[in-house]
């Protein structure tokens, strides 16, 4: 339910030649939705004393609260730039080892049961974030409400002009993309390149909204929703193809032909998303108010 506003796109025109700082998914809105729908509260905890910090962190872990722990990538053993670059990072602490170290889940880097030693944490401890739900969560999970959330997500996508912003980005990419400027922060890990990171978030936003549509399809099996989820996932894979082209071109050769190929790909994606968004809006509105008026 918290993924219902994840389909988005934003681009700001400007004089800054770095496109990666002007393109974004436009906000996944996962945390605000968690608060709005479920009443979840986020609380940050910190302590200048390392021992007290660990005591608080471990007490929450034993209570199965799974705190989100801040890390510096320089001291994160499973991060690709470990002992090379300083980057802000977060992981979820899920348990403790017999030696008293921390078991971590890292969704971004697709790591589970990664071990963070206390010695490494001592080098970069700063804060962690706890999420708390009310004792009795009375979130509306009726089918009409779920359709309302789905409609809200598509409506926001259309009303904020995502498609036109996408095409403007494609044109500026074709006119001004510069590998040296965009990839200057690249050391060993492409995710440190802002453009690459934002393209990852854009693809991920479509995958997450597709997850919401799949969830809705599970609540309303008679609806023809799975096809929409699949189309969103296919579009996400096409955004990932653009990342693949950029990666390959970095090591091989980037020329006007490759630039034109990416430009064309973005335009095709924009047209496909435009068609899909209007088809989905019509279907979701019709289905949402049709057979469930009695709820």
Beta strands, then each sheet from edge to edge (+ up, - down):
strand 1: 10-11
strand 2: 23-24
strand 3: 41-46
strand 4: 68-72
strand 5: 88-96
strand 6: 102-106
strand 7: 111-116
strand 8: 127-132
sheet 1: 1+ 2-
sheet 2: 3+ 8- 4+ 5- 6+ 7-
end
